[in-house]
Protein backbone atom coordinates (compact mmCIF):
# COMPACT_ATOMS: atom_id res chain seq x y z
CA UNK A 1 0.00 0.00 0.00
CA UNK A 2 1.30 3.42 -0.91
CA UNK A 3 0.14 6.89 0.01
CA UNK A 4 0.27 9.22 -2.96
CA UNK A 5 0.31 12.99 -2.73
CA UNK A 6 -2.13 15.19 -4.63
CA UNK A 7 0.61 15.93 -7.15
CA UNK A 8 1.03 12.20 -7.75
CA UNK A 9 -2.70 11.71 -8.31
CA UNK A 10 -2.62 13.44 -11.69
CA UNK A 11 -3.61 11.07 -14.50
CA UNK A 12 -0.25 11.14 -16.25
CA UNK A 13 1.59 10.46 -12.95
CA UNK A 14 -0.76 7.58 -12.10
CA UNK A 15 -0.28 6.12 -15.55
CA UNK A 16 3.50 6.34 -15.20
CA UNK A 17 3.29 4.71 -11.76
CA UNK A 18 1.22 1.86 -13.22
CA UNK A 19 3.69 1.33 -16.07
CA UNK A 20 6.73 1.37 -13.80
CA UNK A 21 5.40 -0.55 -10.79
CA UNK A 22 2.96 -2.98 -12.44
CA UNK A 23 3.81 -3.38 -16.13
CA UNK A 24 1.71 -6.56 -16.43
CA UNK A 25 -1.45 -4.62 -15.54
CA UNK A 26 -1.10 -1.85 -18.12
CA UNK A 27 -3.44 -3.45 -20.67
CA UNK A 28 -6.17 -4.38 -18.14
CA UNK A 29 -9.55 -2.65 -18.32
CA UNK A 30 -11.19 -0.46 -15.69
CA UNK A 31 -13.69 -3.25 -14.98
CA UNK A 32 -10.80 -5.56 -14.03
CA UNK A 33 -9.61 -3.15 -11.35
CA UNK A 34 -13.10 -2.51 -9.98
CA UNK A 35 -13.83 -6.25 -9.72
CA UNK A 36 -10.43 -6.77 -8.09
CA UNK A 37 -11.24 -4.10 -5.49
CA UNK A 38 -14.62 -5.72 -4.77
CA UNK A 39 -13.09 -9.18 -4.35
CA UNK A 40 -10.49 -7.80 -1.93
CA UNK A 41 -13.23 -6.12 0.11
CA UNK A 42 -15.18 -9.40 0.34
CA UNK A 43 -12.12 -11.47 1.30
CA UNK A 44 -12.22 -13.00 4.79
CA UNK A 45 -9.77 -15.16 6.71
CA UNK A 46 -12.45 -17.01 8.69
CA UNK A 47 -16.19 -17.63 8.43
CA UNK A 48 -17.22 -14.99 10.94
CA UNK A 49 -14.91 -12.29 9.64
CA UNK A 50 -14.06 -11.24 13.19
CA UNK A 51 -10.37 -12.10 12.85
CA UNK A 52 -10.16 -10.18 9.61
CA UNK A 53 -11.94 -7.19 11.11
CA UNK A 54 -9.62 -7.14 14.15
CA UNK A 55 -6.48 -7.37 12.07
CA UNK A 56 -7.85 -4.75 9.70
CA UNK A 57 -8.41 -2.28 12.55
CA UNK A 58 -4.90 -2.83 13.90
CA UNK A 59 -3.43 -2.39 10.44
CA UNK A 60 -5.37 0.84 9.88
CA UNK A 61 -4.14 2.17 13.22
CA UNK A 62 -0.57 1.27 12.29
CA UNK A 63 -0.85 3.08 8.96
CA UNK A 64 -2.39 6.12 10.62
CA UNK A 65 0.50 6.30 13.10
CA UNK A 66 3.05 5.95 10.29
CA UNK A 67 1.25 8.64 8.28
CA UNK A 68 1.25 11.01 11.27
CA UNK A 69 4.99 10.44 11.75
CA UNK A 70 5.58 11.21 8.06
CA UNK A 71 3.45 14.37 8.21
CA UNK A 72 5.54 15.64 11.13
CA UNK A 73 8.69 14.92 9.07
CA UNK A 74 10.13 12.75 11.83
CA UNK A 75 12.36 9.74 11.15
CA UNK A 76 10.42 6.49 10.83
CA UNK A 77 12.53 4.95 13.60
CA UNK A 78 10.61 7.02 16.16
CA UNK A 79 7.71 4.64 15.56
CA UNK A 80 9.88 1.63 16.32
CA UNK A 81 11.74 3.14 19.25
CA UNK A 82 9.06 5.18 21.00
CA UNK A 83 5.53 4.76 19.71
CA UNK A 84 5.42 0.96 19.37
CA UNK A 85 6.53 0.29 22.98
CA UNK A 86 4.04 2.88 24.25
CA UNK A 87 1.17 1.33 22.31
CA UNK A 88 2.12 -2.17 23.46
CA UNK A 89 2.16 -1.06 27.10
CA UNK A 90 -1.23 0.62 26.68
CA UNK A 91 -2.69 -2.53 25.11
CA UNK A 92 -1.29 -4.73 27.90
CA UNK A 93 -2.82 -2.41 30.46
CA UNK A 94 -6.16 -2.46 28.66
CA UNK A 95 -6.12 -6.28 28.51
CA UNK A 96 -5.28 -6.46 32.20
CA UNK A 97 -8.19 -4.18 33.09
CA UNK A 98 -10.70 -6.18 31.07
CA UNK A 99 -9.64 -9.47 32.71
CA UNK A 100 -10.14 -8.20 36.27
C-alpha positions, -999 to 999 in steps of 0.1 A, spaced: 0 0 0 13 34 -9 1 69 0 3 92 -30 3 130 -27 -21 152 -46 6 159 -72 10 122 -77 -27 117 -83 -26 134 -117 -36 111 -145 -2 111 -163 16 105 -130 -8 76 -121 -3 61 -156 35 63 -152 33 47 -118 12 19 -132 37 13 -161 67 14 -138 54 -5 -108 30 -30 -124 38 -34 -161 17 -66 -164 -15 -46 -155 -11 -19 -181 -34 -34 -207 -62 -44 -181 -95 -26 -183 -112 -5 -157 -137 -33 -150 -108 -56 -140 -96 -32 -114 -131 -25 -100 -138 -63 -97 -104 -68 -81 -112 -41 -55 -146 -57 -48 -131 -92 -43 -105 -78 -19 -132 -61 1 -152 -94 3 -121 -115 13 -122 -130 48 -98 -152 67 -124 -170 87 -162 -176 84 -172 -150 109 -149 -123 96 -141 -112 132 -104 -121 128 -102 -102 96 -119 -72 111 -96 -71 142 -65 -74 121 -78 -48 97 -84 -23 125 -49 -28 139 -34 -24 104 -54 8 99 -41 22 132 -6 13 123 -9 31 90 -24 61 106 5 63 131 31 60 103 13 86 83 12 110 113 50 104 117 56 112 81 35 144 82 55 156 111 87 149 91 101 127 118 124 97 111 104 65 108 125 49 136 106 70 162 77 46 156 99 16 163 117 31 193 91 52 210 55 48 197 54 10 194 65 3 230 40 29 243 12 13 223 21 -22 235 22 -11 271 -12 6 267 -27 -25 251 -13 -47 279 -28 -24 305 -62 -25 287 -61 -63 285 -53 -65 322 -82 -42 331 -107 -62 311 -96 -95 327 -101 -82 363 
